[in-house]
Structures are given as structure tokens and as C-alpha cells.
């Protein structure tokens, strides 16, 4: 028989916060045992309540700030202590980005004893209303006769009851109560587990995941909500391949379901399907792409290789500067999207290839050529397999855009061992109020 868990103490206890964990919790050491405390910052004295007690460490949540850190601010969102979408809203944005730079410094030093010759100024933008892609849970609670719409609560799987979200684009973030009322009004409310948001520069799209066919009344209610707002409405009865738009209907001039975003720095516009991967922070993306291309110092005669190119976020703007750009991405649908965006912008100096870049590239025609410049924007796992091949491409400059400082540091160590020097590095605030660290690094051939 399983041993009954000891009840948690009800009375708040004091703690002195020494540092911050990788996931944004304050760390206290009490009687030789580590305690991770939500809503607590280094240097603070707090009263906290236990939320979990383990043999090696405890977890808790600050319920009173006895002595506040000078870095503490009032969170912009009323749900910051409950919702798991953000972990650092109680820390000033300036200190958040400084801590992210410190994380990048530590990782580079830890993995390879590396430091860039130049630290780039952090790339910052709006700290609210920035998030243009998100998945929100929907849950009908029969016992309470209410429907929840939001993100998961901190440290558990329950959906938080949110009245608004300050990090989502305001068109949606400030309408969560209306969305919740809409979901609650549907006959299928208990069979809709998720709403996905995707926003381009001008248009918002909602994807409604439903486990059973939607009654006509429910479809009409969804349409009545979305149409006056000009939102595109998609339904998803199964896996991602079943996503389809029901409003607006495709016209004769419109052959594909697309949203759009622009890169003013390159005077290009990129089309994407709401389920495609795109950067969630449009303002940072508009700054990040020209920064990366400026660091590459592309001349009109250069050839550029863009690895993990997606739908052409860097590839299309780079083609406005270079003689030729070659993009490689695992998904054939992204190759199609890349060519679509090249044609949309009147560019014919691009090639796109589908290949899994974690696999051997032997026999791939694009991998037998040399390039003047290379851009790498890999997933969290990094690009170690491709980094090892860099000498064969002969590029004088490589820009590496990373969403994981640990794998960037690992790959940077490999690149320096292969004859490149870490010329510059910096962080970009792609996800304010979270511990997510987005960074960029420039490598030059010795």
C-alpha cells in the first residue's frame, strides 16, 4: 500500500532568498535543505507557504514580502502569481534582460571557457502585448458550471481562470473573458480542449480544436464572434493536418490560407499558415533579422547558406543583399512556403531544400558547395552535427541564432576548435517575463 503523504504545514515560514533558479524561482537554504520559492527574488526576506516537500528539497510560494528587492516591480498582469505562462513579471524588465545576458556569459564560460570579443547591446522591445502565437487550454468544469480558458497554473496541470493576458497581442489578450463566455455558450464546450492563436501584422486567426463534430449552432456562434472582429476562424477535428479555415471562405483570387508579416528593413512580406512556426515576438523579429544580416556583412557577390531556414524568415531578406541564398529545412511544406515567399517578393536568387539537418548530409548537392556566409537558427537541441561540417563550406562569417544558451555554448566550443573565433554575442528579449534566453553570436574564420 502506498505510504500516505504527510500534510503540508499551514503556517507561513520565513526564508532569505539567496539566488534565482533557472526557472525563475527564488532559492533559499533552510536547515541545510534547498527550498525553491515562487514570487521571490534574490536578496529578499519573505514569508512562504510550502507547496511540496521532498526528501532532498522543498517547494513553496511567497505569501508576504517582508523585505523587497530593489529589482521588484508590480506585475503588469493580475494573474502573474497563478498563471504559469510567465515566471518573472515581478522583476523589472531591465534586470530580466541583464540576468539573461549573465546566463549566456555563464554558459559560454562553462562549456568552452569562451567570451566574445564584443558584447552586443541587448535587443529589447515591448514587454507586454508582444506574443502573437499561443495555445490556450479550454476546460468545462461541470461541478462549478463554468468554463476555463487560459494557460496552465504554475506547477500543476490545472487551467488558470484568466480574465485577461498582458503578454498576448491585446486583440486577444484583452478579450479572454469574451472568449470564455463564448466557449461556455457552446453545446460542445466539454469537447473543446484547446484554442490556438496566430496573429500576423494585420489579422488574427483562431484555431478551435474539437474532439467531436461541431453542431451547426456552435459553428454559427463561433462565426458570429470572429466575423465582426475580422478574425480568421479555423477548425481542427483531428491532428494538425486536419486544420482548415471556415471563414473567410477562399475566393477565386485566394488559393491558400495565409497570414502575413513584414520586414520593413528589407521591404519584404512573408506569408505563413497559422500552424507554421514563426517567431512569437514580431517587434524583436523585425530587429533581429537586420541585426543578423548586418553581422554577416553580406556583399552583393556573396552566396549565403541559411540552415534551419523555416519559411524564409532570414532567407528572404538575405536574398535582397546577396547574389544567391540557399535555405535548408527539414519540412517539405516549409520548402514550398519558402518558394512561395520568394515569388511573392519577386526574388529568383534562392534555392530551398528539405533535409533533416541532424542526419548525414552526404549526397546532398547543396552540401557539396562553398559559401561566403552562413546563418544557423536551430531548435533547442542546437546544431552540433552541422557545426562539425563548417570547415567544408569555407564561410568567413557565421551567425548563430539560438533559443538555448547551453547548446549555443556547446556548439561555440566546437566552432572555435575548428578555426573560428567568437567575435560578438548578445541576448534578445524575445520572451519578456520568462526565463527563456534568445541569443545571437557572430563567428569569424581565423
C-alpha positions in Angstrom: 0.0 0.0 0.0 1.3 3.5 -0.9 2.5 5.5 2.1 0.2 8.4 2.9 1.9 11.8 2.2 2.5 13.9 5.2 0.2 17.0 5.2 1.9 20.3 4.4 2.4 22.9 7.2 -0.4 25.6 7.0 1.6 28.3 8.8 3.8 30.6 6.6 7.5 30.3 7.4 10.4 32.8 6.9 13.1 32.5 4.3 16.0 34.5 3.0 16.4 34.3 -0.8 20.0 33.8 -1.9 19.7 33.4 -5.7 17.4 32.6 -8.6 16.8 29.2 -10.2 16.9 28.6 -13.9 13.1 28.6 -13.9 12.7 31.9 -12.1 12.1 30.8 -8.5 13.9 32.2 -5.5 16.3 29.8 -3.8 16.6 29.7 0.0 18.6 27.3 2.1 16.9 26.4 5.4 18.5 23.9 7.8 20.8 22.6 5.1 17.9 22.0 2.7 17.2 23.9 -0.5 13.8 25.4 -1.0 12.5 26.8 -4.3 10.1 29.7 -3.8 7.8 31.2 -6.4 7.4 35.0 -6.4 10.7 35.6 -4.6 13.8 37.5 -5.8 17.4 37.3 -4.6 18.1 39.5 -1.5 14.5 39.3 -0.3 13.2 38.3 3.1 9.8 36.5 2.6 7.2 34.5 4.4 6.2 31.5 2.3 3.9 28.5 2.4 5.1 25.0 1.4 3.5 23.7 -1.8 5.6 20.5 -1.9 8.0 18.8 0.5 10.6 16.2 -0.8 13.4 14.4 0.8 16.1 16.4 -1.0 14.4 19.8 -1.5 11.2 21.7 -0.8 9.0 24.0 -2.9 6.9 26.9 -1.8 5.3 30.2 -2.7 5.9 33.6 -1.1 2.8 35.0 0.5 4.4 38.0 2.0 7.4 40.1 1.0 9.0 41.2 4.3 11.9 43.0 2.7 11.6 43.6 -1.0 14.4 43.6 -3.6 15.0 46.9 -5.4 14.5 44.8 -8.6 10.9 44.1 -7.6 8.1 45.7 -9.6 4.3 45.5 -9.7 3.5 42.7 -12.3 1.6 44.1 -15.3 -0.9 41.2 -15.1 -3.3 40.5 -12.3 -2.8 36.7 -12.8 1.0 36.6 -12.6 1.1 34.6 -9.3 -1.3 32.0 -10.6 -0.7 31.6 -14.3 2.3 29.5 -15.4 2.7 31.4 -18.7 5.2 33.9 -17.1 7.6 33.5 -14.2 9.3 36.9 -13.9 6.7 39.6 -14.0 7.6 40.7 -10.5 11.2 41.5 -11.7 11.9 44.7 -13.6 12.4 44.2 -17.4 15.9 45.8 -17.3 17.0 43.3 -14.6 15.4 40.4 -16.5 17.4 41.1 -19.6 20.6 41.6 -17.6 20.1 38.2 -16.0 19.6 36.6 -19.4 22.9 38.1 -20.5 24.5 36.7 -17.3 23.1 33.3 -18.2 24.7 33.4 -21.7 28.0 34.6 -20.2 28.0 31.7 -17.7 27.1 29.1 -20.3 29.9 30.2 -22.7 32.4 30.2 -19.9 31.2 26.8 -18.5 31.2 24.9 -21.8 34.3 26.3 -23.5 36.0 28.9 -21.4 34.7 31.3 -24.1 33.9 35.0 -24.1 33.1 37.1 -27.1 35.5 39.9 -28.2 32.4 42.2 -28.1 29.2 42.1 -26.2 26.3 43.3 -28.3 23.7 45.6 -26.8 20.7 43.6 -25.7 17.9 43.7 -28.3 14.7 44.8 -26.5 11.1 45.7 -27.4 7.7 45.9 -25.8 7.3 43.8 -22.7 3.5 43.5 -22.9 1.2 42.7 -25.8 4.1 41.0 -27.7 3.1 37.4 -28.0 1.5 36.6 -31.4 1.4 32.7 -31.2 0.0 30.7 -28.3 -2.0 27.7 -27.3 -4.6 28.1 -24.6 -6.4 25.3 -22.8 -10.2 25.1 -22.5 -11.9 23.2 -19.7 -15.6 22.9 -18.8 -15.9 22.2 -15.1 -19.3 20.6 -14.7 -19.3 20.7 -10.9 -18.9 24.5 -10.9 -20.9 25.1 -14.1 -18.1 27.2 -15.6 -15.7 27.1 -18.5 -12.0 28.0 -18.1 -9.9 29.5 -20.9 -6.2 30.1 -20.3 -2.7 28.7 -19.7 -1.7 26.1 -17.1 -1.3 27.2 -13.5 2.2 27.3 -12.0 3.5 23.9 -11.0 0.3 22.0 -11.9 -1.8 20.9 -14.9 -4.9 22.9 -14.0 -6.0 25.6 -16.4 -5.9 29.0 -14.8 -9.1 31.1 -14.9 -7.9 34.2 -16.7 -9.8 37.4 -17.2 -7.0 38.8 -19.5 -3.4 38.2 -20.5 -1.0 41.1 -20.8 1.6 39.3 -22.9 -0.7 38.2 -25.7 -1.4 40.6 -28.5 -4.1 42.8 -27.0 -6.7 42.0 -29.6 -6.9 38.5 -27.9 -5.3 39.1 -24.5 -7.9 41.7 -23.6 -10.8 39.6 -24.8 -10.3 36.4 -22.7 -13.5 37.0 -20.7 -15.4 37.3 -24.0 -13.7 34.1 -25.3 -14.6 32.3 -22.1 -18.2 33.3 -22.4 -18.3 32.2 -26.0 -16.8 28.8 -25.1 -19.3 28.4 -22.2 -22.2 29.1 -24.5 -21.4 26.2 -26.9 -23.1 22.8 -26.8 -19.7 21.3 -27.4 -17.9 23.1 -24.6 -16.9 19.9 -22.9 -15.4 18.6 -26.1 -13.2 21.6 -27.0 -9.8 21.2 -25.2 -7.7 24.0 -26.9 -7.7 27.3 -28.7 -4.7 28.2 -30.8 -3.9 31.8 -31.6 -1.8 33.0 -34.5 -1.5 36.7 -35.5 0.1 38.3 -38.5 0.7 42.1 -38.7 -2.9 42.8 -39.6 -5.0 39.7 -39.0 -5.7 37.3 -36.0 -6.6 33.7 -36.5 -8.1 31.3 -34.1 -7.9 27.5 -34.4 -10.6 25.6 -32.4 -9.6 22.1 -31.5 -12.7 19.9 -31.2 -13.0 16.2 -30.3 -16.5 15.7 -31.9 -18.1 17.3 -34.9 -19.3 20.7 -34.0 -23.1 21.3 -34.2 -24.2 23.9 -36.7 -25.3 26.2 -33.9 -21.8 26.1 -32.4 -20.2 26.9 -35.7 -22.6 29.9 -36.2 -21.7 31.1 -32.6 -18.0 31.0 -33.4 -18.6 32.8 -36.7 -20.7 35.5 -35.1 -17.8 36.1 -32.7 -15.0 36.2 -35.2 -16.6 37.9 -38.2 -17.2 41.4 -36.7 -13.6 41.3 -35.4 -12.2 40.3 -38.8 -10.6 37.2 -37.2 -9.9 34.2 -39.4 -11.6 31.1 -38.0 -10.1 27.6 -38.3 -11.4 24.2 -37.0 -9.2 21.3 -36.1 -11.2 18.0 -35.7 -8.0 15.8 -35.5 -4.3 16.1 -35.8 -2.6 19.2 -37.3 -3.2 18.1 -40.8 -7.0 18.5 -40.3 -6.8 22.2 -39.6 -9.0 24.1 -42.1 -10.4 27.6 -42.4 -14.2 28.1 -42.4 -14.1 31.9 -42.5 -13.4 33.8 -44.6 -14.0 31.3 -47.4 -11.3 31.1 -50.1 -12.0 33.4 -53.1 -11.0 32.9 -56.7 -8.0 35.2 -56.2 -7.0 33.5 -53.0 -5.7 30.0 -53.3 -4.1 29.5 -49.9 -5.0 30.2 -46.3 -2.3 32.7 -45.2 -1.5 35.4 -42.7 1.4 37.9 -43.3 4.1 39.7 -41.6 6.6 42.3 -42.9 10.3 43.0 -42.6 10.4 46.8 -43.2 14.2 46.7 -43.2 14.2 44.6 -46.3 10.9 45.7 -47.8 9.6 42.2 -47.9 6.4 40.5 -46.8 6.2 36.8 -45.7 3.1 34.6 -45.9 2.5 31.8 -43.4 -0.2 29.3 -42.4 -1.4 29.8 -38.8 0.2 26.4 -37.8 3.6 27.3 -39.3 6.5 28.1 -36.9 7.0 31.8 -36.7 8.7 34.0 -34.1 6.2 34.9 -31.4 7.6 38.5 -30.9 7.1 40.5 -34.1 8.9 43.6 -32.9 12.0 41.6 -31.8 11.9 39.7 -35.1 11.8 42.9 -37.1 15.0 44.0 -35.2 16.7 40.6 -35.1 16.7 39.8 -38.8 18.6 43.0 -39.9 21.0 42.6 -36.9 21.9 39.1 -38.1 22.3 40.2 -41.7 24.4 43.2 -40.7 26.7 41.0 -38.6 27.1 38.7 -41.6 28.2 41.7 -43.6 26.7 40.3 -46.8 28.1 41.8 -50.1 26.2 41.7 -53.4 28.5 39.0 -54.8 28.2 36.7 -51.8 26.4 33.3 -51.5 24.7 32.6 -48.2 23.6 29.3 -46.6 20.7 29.5 -44.3 20.3 26.4 -42.1 17.1 25.6 -40.3 15.5 28.3 -42.5 11.8 27.7 -41.8 9.6 29.6 -44.2 12.4 32.0 -45.1 12.4 34.5 -42.1 16.1 35.2 -42.7 16.4 33.7 -46.2 14.1 36.2 -48.0 15.6 39.4 -46.5 19.1 38.0 -47.1 18.3 37.5 -50.8 17.8 41.2 -51.1 21.5 41.6 -50.2 23.3 38.6 -51.7 23.9 37.1 -55.1 22.4 33.8 -54.0 20.8 32.3 -50.8 20.3 28.6 -50.1 17.8 27.6 -47.4 17.6 24.2 -45.8 14.8 23.0 -43.6 13.5 19.5 -42.6 9.9 20.1 -43.7 8.9 19.9 -47.4 6.0 22.2 -46.6 8.4 24.8 -45.4 10.4 24.4 -48.7 7.1 25.1 -50.5 6.5 28.1 -48.3 10.0 29.4 -49.0 9.5 29.3 -52.7 6.1 30.9 -52.3 7.6 33.8 -50.3 10.4 34.2 -52.8 7.9 34.5 -55.7 5.7 36.8 -53.6 8.6 39.2 -53.2 9.9 38.9 -56.8 13.1 37.1 -55.9 14.6 34.4 -58.1 18.1 34.1 -56.4 17.0 31.5 -53.9 17.0 27.7 -53.5 15.2 25.8 -50.8 16.0 22.1 -49.9 14.2 19.7 -47.5 16.6 17.8 -45.3 16.9 16.7 -41.6 20.0 18.5 -40.5 20.6 16.1 -37.7 21.4 13.4 -40.3 24.3 12.8 -42.6 24.3 15.3 -45.5 26.4 13.1 -47.8 24.9 13.2 -51.3 23.1 16.4 -50.8 24.0 18.8 -53.7 23.8 21.9 -51.5 26.2 20.4 -49.0 29.0 20.0 -51.6 29.3 23.7 -52.3 31.2 26.5 -50.6 29.5 29.6 -49.2 30.7 33.1 -48.2 28.3 33.4 -45.2 26.3 31.0 -43.1 23.3 31.6 -40.8 22.2 28.9 -38.4 18.9 29.2 -36.4 18.4 25.7 -34.9 15.9 24.3 -32.4 16.8 23.9 -28.7 18.9 20.8 -29.4 21.4 23.0 -31.3 23.3 22.2 -34.5 26.3 20.1 -33.4 26.1 17.8 -36.5 26.1 20.8 -38.9 28.7 22.8 -36.9 31.2 20.0 -37.4 30.9 20.4 -41.1 31.5 24.2 -41.2 35.2 23.9 -42.4 34.0 22.2 -45.7 31.8 25.2 -46.5 34.6 27.7 -46.2 32.4 30.6 -44.9 34.4 33.5 -43.4 31.5 34.6 -41.2 28.8 32.5 -39.4 25.9 34.0 -37.4 24.2 31.6 -35.0 20.8 32.5 -33.6 19.9 30.4 -30.5 17.0 29.7 -28.3 19.1 27.7 -25.8 22.3 29.2 -24.4 23.6 25.8 -23.3 23.6 24.3 -26.8 24.9 27.6 -28.3 27.8 27.4 -25.9 28.5 23.8 -26.7 28.4 24.5 -30.5 30.5 27.6 -30.0 33.2 25.5 -28.4 33.2 23.2 -31.4 33.4 26.2 -33.8 36.4 27.7 -32.0 38.1 24.3 -32.1 37.5 24.2 -35.9 39.2 27.6 -36.5 36.6 30.2 -35.8 36.7 32.9 -33.2 33.8 34.2 -31.2 33.7 37.8 -32.4 30.4 39.0 -30.8 27.4 37.8 -28.9 24.4 39.2 -27.2 20.9 38.4 -26.0 17.5 39.3 -27.4 14.3 39.7 -25.3 12.1 37.5 -27.4 10.1 36.3 -24.4 9.9 39.1 -21.7 8.8 37.9 -18.2 10.0 34.4 -18.8 13.4 32.7 -18.2 13.7 31.9 -21.9 17.0 33.2 -23.3 17.3 34.0 -27.0 20.7 35.0 -28.2 22.9 35.7 -31.2 26.6 35.1 -31.9 29.0 36.0 -34.7 31.9 33.7 -35.6 34.7 34.7 -37.9 37.3 32.5 -39.5 40.8 32.9 -38.1 
